[in-house]
Amino acid sequence: MSRSVHEVKARCSSILGDEKIVFLVGASSSPSAAFDMVFATTNDSDKAKAGRWLAVLRRDYPGEYGKLVPPKPSHVSDDTAQTEKEMRS
């Protein structure tokens, strides 16, 4: 049975604001792997289920997934940049 995009989005909406979980789902290879990774990190089955649904969205509706979770450009880093003056001190 196929789920509508609206149903899948509703089932994963609770984790969309959690960057750590969204990152884990993005790094997973399948919905089952997403569940396992999120559960191992959070020990929360509700978050793990939502993570699995986010992975289903990625697999079945990649366009909608891209709207909710825009890809991070490869040249963007989480590190803070240092000016030349800061590096010398």
C-alpha positions in Angstrom: 0.0 0.0 0.0 1.4 3.3 -1.0 1.1 6.3 1.3 0.3 9.8 0.0 3.0 12.4 0.1 0.8 14.4 2.6 0.6 11.4 5.0 4.3 10.7 4.8 5.1 14.3 5.5 2.7 14.4 8.4 4.3 11.3 9.9 7.9 12.8 9.8 7.0 16.4 10.7 7.9 16.0 14.4 11.6 15.7 13.7 12.0 18.2 10.9 13.3 20.9 13.3 16.0 18.5 14.8 19.1 18.9 12.6 20.9 16.0 14.2 18.1 13.6 13.4 17.6 14.9 9.9 21.3 14.5 9.3 21.2 10.9 10.5 18.3 10.2 8.2 20.2 11.8 5.3 23.2 9.6 6.0 21.1 6.4 6.1 20.8 4.0 3.2 17.2 2.9 3.8 14.1 3.6 5.9 15.0 0.7 8.1 18.6 1.9 8.5 17.2 5.4 9.4 15.1 3.9 12.1 18.0 2.0 13.5 20.4 5.0 13.4 17.9 7.4 15.0 16.9 4.9 17.7 20.5 4.1 18.5 21.2 7.8 19.0 18.0 8.9 20.8 16.6 5.7 22.3 13.2 7.2 21.4 11.0 4.9 19.2 8.7 7.8 18.2 11.6 9.8 16.8 13.0 6.7 15.2 9.6 6.0 13.5 9.5 9.6 12.3 13.0 9.2 11.0 12.0 6.1 9.1 9.1 8.1 7.5 11.5 10.9 6.5 13.6 8.3 4.8 10.5 7.0 3.0 9.8 10.5 1.8 13.4 10.7 0.5 13.0 7.4 -1.3 9.4 7.8 -2.7 9.1 11.5 -3.1 12.6 12.9 -3.6 11.3 16.3 -4.8 9.2 16.8 -1.7 12.1 15.7 0.5 14.4 18.2 -1.2 11.9 21.0 -0.4 11.9 20.0 3.3 15.5 19.1 3.6 17.6 21.2 1.2 21.0 19.6 0.5 24.0 21.2 2.2 26.5 22.3 -0.4 29.8 20.4 -0.2 31.8 23.6 0.3 29.8 24.7 3.4 31.4 23.8 6.7 30.0 23.9 10.2 33.4 25.3 11.4 33.6 29.0 12.0 35.9 31.0 9.7 38.9 32.8 11.2 40.3 36.0 10.0 44.0 36.3 9.3 44.3 38.5 12.4 42.6 35.9 14.6 44.9 33.2 13.2 48.1 35.2 14.2 47.0 35.8 17.8 
